[in-house]
Amino acid sequence: MVLFCLLAGATSAQTLYWDISGKAAGAGGATPSSTWSTSAANKNWSSNSGGTVATVTWTSGRDAVFSAGTDATGAYTVTVSGTQNVSSITVEEGNPTLGTGVINFSDPTPDILVTSGSTLTFGNALTSSTGNLRLGSASFTGTTVFASDLSLAGTVTLAGGTLQLSGTSYTFGTLNITGNSTIDFAGVTTLNLTNFSISAGVTLNILNWTAASDYFYTTNWTGATPDLRDNLGATPMSQVVFSGFSANQTGWDSFDKQIRPGVPEPSTYGALLVGALTAFFAWRRRARA
């Protein structure tokens, strides 16, 4: 029994809750902005989910939760000092932005979990010791924003929610879609993958993608055949749906391995223009005759 209690205590101690209000309940108001640091001057973390115990400095490699209590419901900035190692990040309410510094996920299979209606923004650099990252779940369907360019050599898993790409370049070794998810090409963005897979019965929605401005490439796609002409809308291509297009319009281009709706290539536009001009001049001749 004693051993069980010790183990339970050790497990619960792995989680720290953002809290700038000391022993007072909650995190310190709707917008508890402050600094994430291991300095003794920045005791902004609580081992109690309600935030009712004395706050402590950050311990490297813990699970971070935003925030203690339920009062941190607004948009606020957490200034990251230097590099902070974290096992996972969970947002229970509110819209925190992590600014400056570096967040390094030190766990082999790190999670980013954002509750529905909330947004977690990485305005700073993000790294992963294994190159792996898992975002969202069936219960956590909020939005994660990568506001800076990012390269991860391992596996990025989207298990639910929205991933917003607000930088210009993202490179992932493998992208696995295991739950209904959304990728938002919020900026002029290129997403490069070596491997891509999507589980059966799952849909990936693509928002704000613009032809000849945004690019979604993958060298390999499990179960897919690259051919916009003959395989347009076939499974698994039909599981990726671009906003403004139907599921049966998604294809994988054999020329440059781009995933995109079956919109005509520039050469096709040229052919269509030539055809239209030919028809126009033929009509003019008939009209004059």
TARAKA-V387127 format. One record per residue. N is the residue number from 1. RES is the residue in one small letter. SS is DSSP state (alpha for helix, beta for strand, coil for the rest). OMEGA is omega in degrees with one decimal (999 if undefined). Layout:
n = (N & N)
res = (RES & RES)
ss = (SS & SS)
omega = (OMEGA & OMEGA)
This chain:
n = (1 & 2 & 3 & 4 & 5 & 6 & 7 & 8 & 9 & 10 & 11 & 12 & 13 & 14 & 15 & 16 & 17 & 18 & 19 & 20 & 21 & 22 & 23 & 24 & 25 & 26 & 27 & 28 & 29 & 30 & 31 & 32 & 33 & 34 & 35 & 36 & 37 & 38 & 39 & 40 & 41 & 42 & 43 & 44 & 45 & 46 & 47 & 48 & 49 & 50 & 51 & 52 & 53 & 54 & 55 & 56 & 57 & 58 & 59 & 60 & 61 & 62 & 63 & 64 & 65 & 66 & 67 & 68 & 69 & 70 & 71 & 72 & 73 & 74 & 75 & 76 & 77 & 78 & 79 & 80 & 81 & 82 & 83 & 84 & 85 & 86 & 87 & 88 & 89 & 90 & 91 & 92 & 93 & 94 & 95 & 96 & 97 & 98 & 99 & 100 & 101 & 102 & 103 & 104 & 105 & 106 & 107 & 108 & 109 & 110 & 111 & 112 & 113 & 114 & 115 & 116 & 117 & 118 & 119 & 120 & 121 & 122 & 123 & 124 & 125 & 126 & 127 & 128 & 129 & 130 & 131 & 132 & 133 & 134 & 135 & 136 & 137 & 138 & 139 & 140 & 141 & 142 & 143 & 144 & 145 & 146 & 147 & 148 & 149 & 150 & 151 & 152 & 153 & 154 & 155 & 156 & 157 & 158 & 159 & 160 & 161 & 162 & 163 & 164 & 165 & 166 & 167 & 168 & 169 & 170 & 171 & 172 & 173 & 174 & 175 & 176 & 177 & 178 & 179 & 180 & 181 & 182 & 183 & 184 & 185 & 186 & 187 & 188 & 189 & 190 & 191 & 192 & 193 & 194 & 195 & 196 & 197 & 198 & 199 & 200 & 201 & 202 & 203 & 204 & 205 & 206 & 207 & 208 & 209 & 210 & 211 & 212 & 213 & 214 & 215 & 216 & 217 & 218 & 219 & 220 & 221 & 222 & 223 & 224 & 225 & 226 & 227 & 228 & 229 & 230 & 231 & 232 & 233 & 234 & 235 & 236 & 237 & 238 & 239 & 240 & 241 & 242 & 243 & 244 & 245 & 246 & 247 & 248 & 249 & 250 & 251 & 252 & 253 & 254 & 255 & 256 & 257 & 258 & 259 & 260 & 261 & 262 & 263 & 264 & 265 & 266 & 267 & 268 & 269 & 270 & 271 & 272 & 273 & 274 & 275 & 276 & 277 & 278 & 279 & 280 & 281 & 282 & 283 & 284 & 285 & 286 & 287 & 288 & 289)
res = (m & v & l & f & c & l & l & a & g & a & t & s & a & q & t & l & y & w & d & i & s & g & k & a & a & g & a & g & g & a & t & p & s & s & t & w & s & t & s & a & a & n & k & n & w & s & s & n & s & g & g & t & v & a & t & v & t & w & t & s & g & r & d & a & v & f & s & a & g & t & d & a & t & g & a & y & t & v & t & v & s & g & t & q & n & v & s & s & i & t & v & e & e & g & n & p & t & l & g & t & g & v & i & n & f & s & d & p & t & p & d & i & l & v & t & s & g & s & t & l & t & f & g & n & a & l & t & s & s & t & g & n & l & r & l & g & s & a & s & f & t & g & t & t & v & f & a & s & d & l & s & l & a & g & t & v & t & l & a & g & g & t & l & q & l & s & g & t & s & y & t & f & g & t & l & n & i & t & g & n & s & t & i & d & f & a & g & v & t & t & l & n & l & t & n & f & s & i & s & a & g & v & t & l & n & i & l & n & w & t & a & a & s & d & y & f & y & t & t & n & w & t & g & a & t & p & d & l & r & d & n & l & g & a & t & p & m & s & q & v & v & f & s & g & f & s & a & n & q & t & g & w & d & s & f & d & k & q & i & r & p & g & v & p & e & p & s & t & y & g & a & l & l & v & g & a & l & t & a & f & f & a & w & r & r & r & a & r & a)
ss = (coil & alpha & alpha & alpha & alpha & alpha & alpha & alpha & alpha & alpha & alpha & alpha & coil & coil & beta & beta & beta & beta & coil & coil & coil & coil & coil & coil & coil & coil & coil & coil & coil & coil & coil & coil & coil & beta & beta & beta & coil & coil & coil & coil & coil & coil & coil & coil & beta & beta & coil & coil & coil & coil & coil & coil & coil & coil & coil & beta & coil & coil & coil & coil & coil & coil & beta & beta & beta & beta & coil & coil & coil & coil & coil & coil & coil & coil & beta & beta & beta & beta & beta & beta & coil & coil & beta & beta & beta & beta & coil & beta & beta & beta & beta & coil & coil & coil & beta & beta & beta & beta & beta & coil & coil & beta & beta & beta & beta & coil & coil & coil & coil & coil & beta & beta & beta & beta & coil & coil & coil & coil & beta & beta & beta & beta & coil & coil & beta & beta & beta & beta & coil & coil & coil & coil & beta & beta & beta & coil & coil & coil & coil & coil & coil & coil & beta & beta & beta & beta & coil & coil & coil & beta & beta & beta & beta & beta & beta & beta & beta & beta & coil & coil & beta & beta & beta & beta & beta & coil & coil & coil & beta & beta & beta & beta & beta & beta & beta & beta & beta & coil & coil & coil & beta & beta & beta & beta & beta & coil & coil & coil & coil & beta & beta & beta & beta & beta & beta & beta & beta & beta & coil & coil & coil & coil & coil & beta & beta & beta & beta & coil & coil & coil & coil & coil & coil & coil & beta & beta & beta & beta & beta & beta & beta & coil & coil & coil & coil & coil & coil & coil & coil & coil & coil & coil & coil & coil & coil & coil & alpha & alpha & alpha & beta & beta & beta & coil & coil & coil & coil & alpha & alpha & alpha & beta & beta & beta & coil & coil & coil & coil & coil & beta & beta & beta & beta & coil & coil & coil & coil & alpha & alpha & alpha & alpha & alpha & alpha & alpha & alpha & alpha & alpha & alpha & alpha & alpha & alpha & alpha & alpha & alpha & alpha & alpha & alpha & alpha & alpha & alpha & coil)
omega = (178.9 & 179.4 & 178.9 & -178.8 & 178.9 & 179.4 & 179.5 & 179.3 & 179.7 & -178.8 & -178.3 & -178.9 & -179.3 & -177.6 & 175.4 & -175.2 & 179.6 & -173.5 & -179.7 & -174.2 & 179.1 & -177.5 & -179.9 & -178.5 & 178.8 & -175.7 & -179.5 & 177.8 & -175.8 & -177.3 & -175.8 & 179.6 & 176.0 & -174.0 & 175.1 & -173.6 & 173.5 & 179.3 & 178.9 & -180.0 & -178.0 & 176.9 & -173.0 & -179.2 & 179.4 & 175.4 & -178.3 & -175.8 & 178.7 & 179.6 & -173.5 & 176.1 & -179.8 & -178.9 & -175.7 & 173.9 & 179.7 & 174.5 & -175.3 & 173.9 & 179.1 & 171.6 & -178.4 & 178.4 & 174.1 & 7.5 & 173.3 & -179.8 & -177.0 & -172.8 & -175.7 & -172.0 & -176.5 & 176.2 & -177.8 & -175.9 & 173.5 & -178.8 & -177.4 & 179.9 & -179.7 & 177.4 & 178.4 & 179.2 & -177.0 & 178.3 & 178.7 & 174.9 & 176.3 & 174.0 & -178.4 & 176.7 & 177.1 & -174.3 & -179.5 & 171.6 & 177.3 & -174.7 & -178.7 & 177.0 & -178.0 & 170.1 & 177.9 & 176.8 & -174.0 & 179.4 & 179.3 & 179.8 & -173.3 & -179.4 & 165.8 & -175.6 & -178.2 & -177.3 & 179.6 & 179.9 & 179.5 & 179.3 & 173.3 & -177.4 & 172.2 & 177.4 & -177.5 & 177.0 & 179.7 & 176.6 & 177.1 & -175.6 & 179.0 & -176.0 & -178.5 & 177.0 & 178.1 & -177.1 & 172.4 & 177.3 & 177.5 & -178.4 & -179.3 & -172.1 & 178.2 & -173.4 & 172.0 & -178.4 & 169.5 & -174.7 & 179.1 & 177.1 & -173.8 & 175.4 & 178.7 & -174.9 & -177.5 & -176.1 & 172.6 & -178.2 & 172.2 & -177.2 & -180.0 & 177.1 & -174.8 & 170.9 & 179.8 & -180.0 & -176.3 & 175.5 & -179.0 & -174.4 & 178.6 & -179.7 & 178.8 & 175.5 & 179.4 & 173.0 & 177.3 & 175.3 & -175.8 & 177.1 & 179.2 & -171.6 & 178.6 & 168.5 & -177.6 & 176.3 & -171.2 & 178.3 & 172.0 & -161.7 & 170.6 & 176.3 & -178.6 & 178.2 & 169.1 & 179.5 & -179.6 & 175.6 & 177.8 & -175.9 & 179.6 & 177.6 & -177.3 & 178.5 & 172.2 & 177.9 & 178.9 & -179.7 & 171.5 & 174.5 & -179.8 & 180.0 & 178.3 & 176.3 & 176.7 & -177.0 & -178.9 & -174.8 & 167.6 & 179.2 & -179.7 & 177.4 & -176.2 & 176.5 & -175.3 & 175.8 & -176.6 & 177.5 & -177.9 & -175.4 & -172.2 & -174.8 & -179.7 & 177.3 & 176.7 & 176.4 & 6.3 & -179.2 & -178.3 & 178.8 & 175.7 & -172.7 & 177.4 & 179.0 & -178.1 & 179.0 & 177.0 & -179.2 & -177.7 & 176.9 & -178.5 & 178.1 & -179.8 & -171.5 & 180.0 & -176.7 & -176.6 & 177.8 & 176.9 & 172.1 & -175.8 & 171.9 & -178.1 & 175.2 & -176.1 & 171.9 & 176.2 & 178.7 & 178.8 & 175.7 & 178.9 & 179.3 & 178.8 & 179.3 & 178.2 & 179.2 & -179.6 & 179.3 & 178.1 & 179.6 & -179.4 & -179.0 & 176.0 & 178.6 & 179.7 & -179.9 & 179.8 & -179.1 & 179.9 & 179.7 & 999)
